């Protein structure tokens, strides 16, 4: 039951469209610029939900249960447990109505609506005293751009640095936008249009040209029109989110890369026909092929902790295509949807994320902010979105050196974290971006969502072109400076040391040759020479990780030949039980016993091949190949069951062995050695910081064809992993082309 206070001194309830008219006239709403004032002693949330949180009445500024606390970043925040329902709230300063803020940070502004989904939830409110804007993690954040919906009005905002001729057409009427002052943004134009516009299409125009909304949360297919939605207020089916799978340290992650389409589109997936190749096909349980688990049940059986979804936002190509050509960064890709209604499409994506969470798996999105489908995506707004010279190899690289472009990327990342509950991002061609921009995005996300332990990592290279600002971009040498934001990169140096060239027919260490020293260094997590977060002059140094979480280790990914095809292209034969299968297990064993975060490409765990009719050329670059090439064929899991069993066992060993998941530079430095004995690498590790040399785990990588007898530290040891997977033996023999692991009893 909600009790409303009889009076609210110092303010009156004014509809939001009236506020807009009063501020700007002629339908153009301009936020008042922040004014200097004494620092507040208290910030509170008078609201229609005050009685639900323990206040005596609603709209009570001085209620103790409605107080916010100031954070280290200067913002004020509170998390309140609210029941389901529709409410309104404002911000009050110093427990009184004399200074209060409403929609858009306007003083004495309109009440801010919020709809809490069925079942209720804990809602976090954050107030920025610089802009007076308050946001909650249920509704769309008023501080960003795009179409900001409330039931009584929608505010439209767009960046237009080159033209003041800015309009939006919605509901058959065209409205001019006027310049507004918005902290953290520049050259923003806005208008607030009254009425409930939910579900209506809108079209921005600049200088007479129709342009898309870079912040659109839903779009009309095949057009540049956005659709007004409140993506934050749409709950997953059932009304509440499942608990997020626990992750104590980022190094505890084992990530599995997959394509939404490729993973289930083949009938052998056992997924319902309507869901094959779709978002919800990824989380359908109970599927099998020949008695073996498929789909999400397979991932649970394998033991990975997170999925890395290849592009799942709105892209320009027609499937089958992996979608590395973004159009609308904040909209789920319609070709992966079973629905057409905007809210259904949003809920569907949330149901997918929630389904992964309910099955113990986190969700990492593969995002592409280094380029767009073509320059028509943003070019009609301003050319400032793009770099003068192409850096992505696509002809249209994005310039995050422009503060507003950088802010757009940050806002998009937060959109997916806040509204869709995702757990991290893999950045395509992260090396196109300035490391200072990446640091800003990451520091903001990890400080704003500190309980998430977000995974943030990407490729530290660009599209193989010269960059005049090389030292300012993400490279191995600038990675240490990203440690505070918990940003890592793919370790291409270690990958090449293991497998050799990505598309060549010559293998490196996994094939019996190569640099044992490079393997030993990669097994230690490629640490910096000294414990420092300073950038390194050698931008391509292999010693780049200030923290083990900064090296993402892999032997195979969607690009280039996958692991098994690389092995067979290099001449190895014999399938799962022959030399080829042994080499595959050897490579995976190194990745899964090294410090850092391992990533496995879909199907590698059962020798997936993309070679059809001997065509290795297509397999090397299959981004737009047909399903006959890219689809996962789930019968391979049964055919190559021995390889799957090895991956499963190695992952289980990693997850149960703390020494394989050290979490600091100091821990690696003090508690791990990795030495070479000819071509063989022997690593000794300890989990206990109190006894740095009291090693409890030994890992041996033997690339030769002969057994190697390892000398173990004093004590009683058990061999727990060999080329066939989990074992329990008392001998010290390490077979060739294999990783062997021993643990102290």
Buried (B, 14 or more C-beta within 10 A) or exposed (E): EBBEBEEBEEBEEBEBBBBBBEBBEEBBBBBBEBEEEEEBEBBBBBBBBBBBBEBEBBBBBBBEBBBBEBBEEEBBBBBBEBBBBEBBBBBBBBBBBEBBBBBBBBBBBBBBBBBBBEEBBEBBBBBBBEBBBBBBBBBBBBBBBBBBBBBBBBBBBBBBEEBEBBBBBBEEEEBBBBBBEBBBBEBBBBBBBBEEBBEBBBBBBBBEEBBBBBBBBBBBEEEBBBBBBBBBBBBBEEEBBBEBBEBEBBBBBBBBBBBBBBBBBBEBBBBEEEBBBBBBBBBBEEBBBEEBBBBBBBBBBBBBBBBBBBBBBBBBBEBBBBBBBBBBBBBBBBBBBEBEEBBEBBBBBBBBBBBBBBBBBBBBBBBBBBBBBBBBBBBBBBEBBBBEEBBBBBEBBBBBBBEBBBBBBBBBBBBBBBBBBBBBBBBBBBBBBBBBBBBBBBBBBBBBBEEBBBBBBBBBBBBEEEBEEEEBBBBBBBBBBBBBBBBBBBBBBBBBBBBBBBBBEBBBBBBBEBBBEBBBBBBBBBBBEEEEBEBBEEBEBBBBBBBBBBBBBBBBBBBBBBBBBBBBBBEBEEBBEEBBBBBBBBBBBBBBBBBBBBBBBBBBBBBBBBBBEEEBEBBBEBBBBEBEBBBBBBBBBEBBEBBBBBBBBBBBBBBEBBBBBBBBBBBBBEBBBBEBEEBBBBBBBBBEEEEBEBBBBBBBBBBBEEBBEBEBBEEEBBBBBBBBBBBEEEEBBBBBBBBBBBBBE
